[in-house]
């Protein structure tokens, strides 16, 4: 356990400065989006002379609606950094392995020479990815109430549609995907995310074990996973020919079972590759 924690700390420290810079970028971009949305809306309001009378104010609100934070949350400057973070994290799944192979002095030699199981290295890298994701979520959850408070203080009260952080999660925006309000949905989505990371780790280890053949094996492994996940629909369409269909709850339970199988097989397969096939 001590070696595992040291490896996790080591992996986190390798990324720490870049990751902090990324979080700062997210904060700056999202605060800028608040003022961009506010300026655009107020420009329309001033053109309509909304403040000239109560009637003009009501007509403007009828035509354009009250300004609430959901409009900020759907702005490209607000969404963009989150999408970039997600994309970089997916990219880092590959970097966290290949950097050790192709970096200075081929650092993977030193890692594999450590007096610990290679699976300790594997789980340390997976934990680092999970820490990155959860810390981004925590940072966003801390940031949102501050952003909402700033936003509601710079908008005229007669044009403001008040919204809490909880209300925001119930609206159609990016948070419905990355921060679902239902706890079960949250757990399921992030279990799926962890499964995806472990599958990608298996792809990488296949390539490192068999090189060009490994890429083909990885593709076949990916196809097998897709077929497994699509099997309920395939059974309905090709075996029962739509005369029979599973209940939605049954499909959910089957998919959860399939993901548990995929995660388990990916870990065991990766363990086999690390122990017997991966070379440096």
N, C-alpha and C positions, 0 to 999 in steps of 0.2 A: 504493500500500500504506500509506503514511504517513497519508493522509487517511482510509482505511478504518479503521485502528487508532484514530485520533483519534475517529472517529464511534462506534466500538464502546465506547471508554472513556467518551465522553459519554453514550451510552445507558445503560451500566451505572451510572454515577454518578447518573443521574436516579432510579434505582430502589434504590440501594444501602441507604439508611437503612430503607426499608420492608421490603426483603428480609432485612436483618439482624434486624429485629424479628420477621419470620416464622420465621426459623431459631431464634430464642430461644424463641418460642412452641412450636415443634416439640419442642425439648429439654425444656422445662418440662413439657409435657403428657405426654411419654413417660416421664419420671422419675416423675411423679405416678402414671401407670398401673402402674408397678412396685409401688408401695406399696399401691395399691388392690387389685390382684390378690393380693398377699401377705397383706394384711389379711383379705380375703374367705376365702382358703384356710385361713389359720391360725384364723380364727373357727370354721370347720367342724371343723378338727382338734381344737381345744380343746373343742368341744361333744361330740366323740366320745371325749374323754379319751384321745387317742392316746398320750400320754406315760405313762399309768398302767402299761402293761406292754408287753412285746414283742408279745404276741398282739394287743393293741388297736391297736398301730401297724401291724401287718401287715394287720389287718382294714380299717383306714381306708385304707391304700394300695391294697388290693384293690378297695375300693368307689370311691375317688376318683382313684386314680393318683398318681404322683409329680408334683410341681409343676415344670414346666420353663418356659423363657423363651418357648416358642411360645405359651403361654397369654397371656402379656403381649402378644406381637406380634399376637394376634387380638382384643385388647381395644379397645373403641371409642375410648378416650382415646389409645391408641397409633396406631391407624389414622386416626382423624379428622383430625389435623393434616396427615398425608401427603395425604389426599384433598383437603383444603382447598388445599394447595399446588398440587396438580395442576390443580384447578379454577381457581385464581387465575392460573396460568401460561397456561391456555387462554384465559382472559378477557383476559390481558395481550397476547395476540396481536392483539386488536382495539384495545386501549388504546394500544399502541405506535405505531399509525398515527393513530387518531382524536384522540388527545391533541394531536398536532401541528396538526390541522385546526381543532379547536374550543377549543384552549387560548388563553391570553392572547396577543394580538397575532398569532394564526394563525401559529405558528412554522414551519409547512410552507413558507411563502414563503421564509424564510431558508435552510431546508435545500435547497430546489430551486434557490436562487440560488448555492449553493456551486460553485466551479470544479472540479467532479468529476462523473462519471457518476451518474445517478440510481440505477443499479444498485448503486453503492457504498453508497448509503443503504439500499437494499433488503437487501443482504447483511449490513450492519452490524446492522440490526434482527433479521434471522434469527439471526445469531451471538449477539446478546444473549439471545435466548430459549434457545438451546442452552447458553450459559454458565450461565444460571439453572438449567436442568435438571441439568446435570452437577455444578454446585456443590452442589445439594441432595443428589444421590446421594453425592458425596464426603463431605459433612457427615454424612449418615446412616451411611456406612461407618465414619467415625471415631467416631461416637457409639455404635454398636452394641456393640463390645467393652467399652466403659466401662459401658454399661447392663447387659450380661450379667454383668460382674464384680461390680457393685453388687448385682444381683439374687441371685447365688449366694452372696454374703457375708451376706445378711440372712435366708436361708431355712435352717432346721435341716437338717443334712446328711442325716438319715434320711428327710426328706421331699423332698429335692431331686433332680430329674432333670437331671443336668449336660448342658449343650449348648454347643457352640462356635458361632462366627459362621457357619462353613461348614455345620454341622448345621442351623442355623436356615434357611438358604437352601434346604435340601432338604425342608423341611416345608411343608404347605399353609397359606400366609399371604400377606399382601400383597407380600412380597418375591419370591414366585414370579412375580409380574407385573412389578414395577418393577425388580427386580434378579435376573433369571434366572441360575442357576448356570452354564448353558452359554454360552460366549462367542459362539458363532454365533447363538444365540437373542437374546442381548443386542444384537448388532449389527443383526440383522433388526428387532427391535422398535423400536430407536431410529432406524433408517432410515425405518421406517413413521411414527414420530413426526415426523421432520423433513419427510417428505412431506406429512403432515397440516398442519403449520405453513405450508408453502409453498402448499398448496392454499387454505388460509384467507387467506393474503396475496393470492392471486389473486382470491378472492371480494371482499375489501375493495377492491382496485384496480378491479375491475369496477364496484362500487357507486360509487366515487369518479369513475369515468370516465363512467358513463351514468346515475347516480342511480337512479331507480325502475326503469328498464329494466335497469340493471346488476344489480339484485337478481334479476330474472327470469333474466338470463343466467347469474348465479352458480348459481341453482337448476338450470338446464339443464346447466351444467358439472358440478355435483355428481352429477346423475343419470347423465350419461355416464360418470363415474368409477366409480359403483356398478355400472353395466352391464358395464363393462370388467372389473372385479374379479370379478364374478359369472359372467362368460362361460364358464369351464370347466364350472360346474354347469349352466348353461343349455344348453350343447352336449350334455352327457350326457343331460339330461332331455327336451329338445325336438327335437334333431336325431337322436341315436342312440337316444332313448327307452329309456334304461337298458340297452340291449343291449351297450353299450360304456362302459367307465369308465377314466378316467386313473389311473395309479399315483399314490399320495400324493406321491412325489418329483417327478413331472412337474407336479403342481398347484403345488407349492412353487416350482419353477423358473419356471413361467409367471407366478405371482403376483409373484415378484421382478422378472421382466422387465416386468410391467405397472407396478410401482411405479417402476422406473427411467424408463419412458415418462412416467408421470404427473409425476414430479419434473422431468424435462427439459421437458415441455410447459408445466408451470406456470411454470418460470423464464423460458422464451422468451416465453410469453404475457404474463407480468408485465413483461418487458423492453419488449415492444411497447406495452403500456398506459402504462407510465411515460414512454416516449419520445414517444408520439404522442397519447395520449388523456387522461391524468390532468391535471386542471387544479386550480388553487387559487383 
